[in-house]
Amino acid sequence: MKKMKKEKSIKAALLALSIIIVSVLILVFIFESNDHSSDEPVLDRGTTLDEAGLVAENWIREHSGTYRDRGGYDLSIIEKSDLGEGWYEFYFRFNTEEEGYGRKEDGIETESITDNREIVVRTNYNIVEAVIVDGKYNDQALKLVDSDLPGPENEDFELVDTDEDELEDNIISGDGDERDDANREESENQDQGDSEHEEENG
């Protein structure tokens, strides 16, 4: 009799333990299902310029409504800049089969170029903070560009001139002016050197 009672007590304890374990597992599942923070990227202050460039390219391929929904292809990076303070900027070009901006369901249907389109991605280390298409549409915020881009001193967005033959002389962050000045100074020094050489030969 005592043995039977003992067995019943053990079975009841095991049943209660099983119920507790199942309840805990259910609660953990519900918590993880409602917790979307794990889907958000974590800021990595060790991210290099090249690593951030891969983040930017992957973002375009996976999340850009303009690129994905409008038949984007031939995506290529043209320029990359270290803006300082952990901010990076990347300038890409691509083509699309269709006009317009953003996703089909909530984007903007308008006449636009389909060849040599421009997309600028600005990141804070590995976190994408702004994605500007053709200098007009923020593909991340899903709206027309109406303010400065986030970053050091909240710099204004400046679209690279698509008619320039030498893209390396057009730095989105504004370094292009400094590079032009340096090129002019180098050219002037070279001309001066040529003049002195001609005088010596004369």
C-alpha positions as CSV (number, residue, x, y, z in Angstrom):
1,M,0.0,0.0,0.0
2,K,2.8,2.4,1.0
3,K,4.6,1.4,-2.2
4,M,1.6,2.3,-4.4
5,K,1.2,5.7,-2.7
6,K,4.9,6.3,-3.2
7,E,4.7,5.5,-6.9
8,K,1.6,7.8,-7.3
9,S,3.5,10.6,-5.6
10,I,6.5,10.1,-7.9
11,K,4.2,10.1,-10.9
12,A,2.4,13.2,-9.7
13,A,5.8,15.0,-9.2
14,L,7.0,14.0,-12.6
15,L,3.7,15.2,-14.2
16,A,4.0,18.5,-12.4
17,L,7.6,18.8,-13.4
18,S,6.7,18.1,-17.0
19,I,3.9,20.7,-16.9
20,I,6.4,23.3,-15.6
21,I,9.0,22.5,-18.3
22,V,6.4,22.7,-21.1
23,S,5.1,26.0,-19.7
24,V,8.6,27.5,-19.5
25,L,9.3,26.4,-23.1
26,I,6.0,28.0,-24.3
27,L,6.9,31.2,-22.5
28,V,10.4,31.3,-24.0
29,F,8.9,30.7,-27.5
30,I,6.4,33.5,-27.1
31,F,9.1,35.9,-25.8
32,E,11.4,35.1,-28.7
33,S,8.6,35.5,-31.2
34,N,7.7,38.9,-29.9
35,D,11.3,40.0,-29.5
36,H,12.4,41.5,-32.8
37,S,15.6,43.1,-31.4
38,S,17.6,40.0,-32.5
39,D,16.7,40.9,-36.1
40,E,18.3,44.3,-35.7
41,P,22.0,44.6,-36.5
42,V,24.3,45.5,-33.6
43,L,26.6,48.4,-33.9
44,D,30.2,47.2,-34.5
45,R,32.7,50.0,-34.0
46,G,35.4,47.8,-35.4
47,T,33.8,47.8,-38.9
48,T,36.2,49.0,-41.6
49,L,35.4,51.0,-44.7
50,D,35.5,47.9,-46.9
51,E,33.4,45.9,-44.5
52,A,30.8,48.6,-44.4
53,G,30.9,48.7,-48.2
54,L,29.8,45.0,-48.3
55,V,27.0,45.9,-45.8
56,A,25.8,48.7,-48.1
57,E,25.9,46.5,-51.2
58,N,24.0,43.7,-49.4
59,W,21.4,46.2,-48.2
60,I,20.7,47.4,-51.7
61,R,20.4,43.8,-53.1
62,E,18.2,42.6,-50.2
63,H,16.2,45.7,-49.1
64,S,16.2,48.4,-51.7
65,G,12.7,48.7,-53.2
66,T,14.0,50.6,-56.2
67,Y,16.6,48.0,-57.0
68,R,14.6,44.8,-56.1
69,D,11.1,45.7,-57.2
70,R,12.0,47.6,-60.4
71,G,14.3,45.1,-62.0
72,G,17.7,46.3,-60.8
73,Y,20.9,44.9,-62.3
74,D,24.6,45.7,-63.0
75,L,25.1,47.1,-59.5
76,S,28.6,48.4,-59.1
77,I,30.4,50.5,-56.5
78,I,32.0,53.7,-57.9
79,E,33.3,55.6,-54.9
80,K,33.7,55.1,-51.2
81,S,34.6,57.7,-48.5
82,D,35.5,57.7,-44.9
83,L,33.7,60.7,-43.4
84,G,35.1,60.3,-40.0
85,E,33.6,59.5,-36.6
86,G,32.6,56.1,-37.8
87,W,30.5,57.4,-40.8
88,Y,31.1,55.9,-44.3
89,E,29.6,56.8,-47.6
90,F,29.3,54.7,-50.7
91,Y,28.3,55.7,-54.2
92,F,26.9,52.9,-56.5
93,R,25.5,52.9,-60.0
94,F,23.0,50.4,-61.4
95,N,20.3,50.0,-64.1
96,T,16.6,49.1,-63.7
97,E,14.1,47.7,-66.1
98,E,11.4,50.0,-64.9
99,E,11.1,53.7,-63.9
100,G,10.0,55.0,-60.5
101,Y,11.3,54.8,-56.9
102,G,10.8,52.5,-54.0
103,R,8.6,49.4,-53.7
104,K,5.8,48.8,-56.1
105,E,3.1,48.8,-53.4
106,D,4.1,52.1,-51.7
107,G,6.7,53.7,-53.9
108,I,6.5,56.6,-56.3
109,E,5.5,56.0,-59.9
110,T,7.1,58.7,-62.0
111,E,9.3,59.2,-65.1
112,S,12.9,58.6,-64.3
113,I,16.0,57.3,-65.9
114,T,16.6,53.5,-66.0
115,D,20.2,53.5,-67.1
116,N,23.2,54.6,-64.9
117,R,21.0,55.3,-61.9
118,E,22.8,56.5,-58.8
119,I,22.4,55.3,-55.2
120,V,24.3,56.6,-52.2
121,V,24.4,54.6,-49.0
122,R,25.6,56.3,-45.8
123,T,26.4,54.0,-42.8
124,N,27.4,54.5,-39.2
125,Y,30.0,51.7,-39.0
126,N,27.9,48.7,-40.0
127,I,24.5,50.3,-39.6
128,V,22.8,51.6,-42.7
129,E,21.4,55.1,-42.0
130,A,20.4,56.5,-45.4
131,V,19.9,55.2,-48.9
132,I,19.4,57.9,-51.6
133,V,18.4,57.0,-55.1
134,D,19.2,59.6,-57.9
135,G,19.5,62.3,-55.3
136,K,15.7,62.3,-54.9
137,Y,14.3,59.3,-53.0
138,N,15.4,57.8,-49.6
139,D,15.0,54.1,-50.2
140,Q,15.3,53.4,-46.5
141,A,12.9,56.0,-45.1
142,L,10.6,55.4,-48.1
143,K,10.1,59.1,-48.9
144,L,11.5,61.9,-51.0
145,V,14.7,63.5,-49.8
146,D,13.7,66.4,-47.6
147,S,16.5,66.9,-45.2
148,D,20.3,66.6,-44.7
149,L,21.8,63.1,-44.4
150,P,22.7,61.8,-41.0
151,G,26.4,62.0,-40.2
152,P,29.2,64.4,-39.2
153,E,28.0,67.9,-39.1
154,N,24.8,66.7,-40.8
155,E,26.4,67.3,-44.2
156,D,24.2,68.1,-47.2
157,F,23.7,65.5,-49.8
158,E,25.5,66.3,-53.1
159,L,24.7,64.1,-56.1
160,V,27.7,63.2,-58.3
161,D,27.5,64.7,-61.8
162,T,26.6,61.9,-64.2
163,D,28.2,63.7,-67.2
164,E,31.7,63.7,-65.7
165,D,34.0,61.3,-67.5
166,E,36.3,60.9,-64.5
167,L,34.2,59.6,-61.6
168,E,37.2,59.5,-59.3
169,D,37.2,63.3,-59.3
170,N,33.7,63.5,-57.9
171,I,33.7,62.6,-54.2
172,I,30.2,62.6,-52.7
173,S,31.4,63.8,-49.4
174,G,32.9,67.0,-50.8
175,D,36.5,65.9,-51.1
176,G,36.3,66.4,-54.8
177,D,36.9,70.1,-54.6
178,E,40.1,69.5,-52.5
179,R,41.2,66.9,-55.1
180,D,40.6,69.4,-57.9
181,D,42.6,72.1,-56.2
182,A,45.5,69.6,-55.7
183,N,45.4,68.6,-59.3
184,R,45.4,72.2,-60.4
185,E,48.4,73.0,-58.2
186,E,50.3,70.0,-59.5
187,S,49.5,71.1,-63.1
188,E,50.7,74.6,-62.4
189,N,53.9,73.3,-60.8
190,Q,54.5,71.1,-63.8
191,D,53.9,74.0,-66.3
192,Q,56.3,76.2,-64.3
193,G,59.0,73.4,-64.4
194,D,58.6,73.1,-68.1
195,S,59.0,76.8,-68.6
196,E,62.2,76.9,-66.5
197,H,63.5,73.9,-68.5
198,E,62.8,75.7,-71.8
199,E,64.6,78.8,-70.5
200,E,67.7,76.8,-69.6
201,N,67.7,75.1,-73.0
202,G,67.2,78.4,-74.7
